[in-house]
Amino acid sequence: MAENEAVRRLQASIDLLKERMRIDSNDLEYESHLRQKRQLQRILDRLLAKEAAKDADEKNPL
């Protein structure tokens, strides 16, 4: 349950940064937003992979 909330919040942050990147496309802040977005995306990807592995373990117990 908490992981779902974390996924939702991470995705919302990524979406907000994407919007800011459109606004700041000619600004130095664009690079900062891009780095932050990439970092959040890596975190989100790891969290989703962890959830997928957990679901697979639950479906196929030894």
C-alpha positions, -999 to +999 in steps of 0.1 A: +000+000+000+028+024+009+047+014-022+017+023-044+016+058-028+054+061-034+049+052-070+021+077-074+041+105-058+072+097-078+053+097-110+036+130-101+070+145-094+083+133-128+053+147-146+057+180-129+094+182-139+084+173-175+061+203-175+087+226-159+112+215-186+088+227-213+085+260-196+122+264-189+134+249-222+156+280-228+168+283-193+197+269-173+172+253-150+163+229-178+195+209-171+188+208-134+152+196-141+165+170-165+190+155-140+163+155-113+138+138-136+163+111-146+171+104-109+135+101-100+128+079-130+156+055-119+141+054-084+107+047-098+120+020-122+137+002-093+106+004-071+084-010-099+109-038-106+109-046-069+070-048-069+070-069-101+095-094-085+074-095-053+043-102-074+061-129-093+073-145-061+037-145-047+023-161-078+051-188-080+060-199-045+086-226-042 
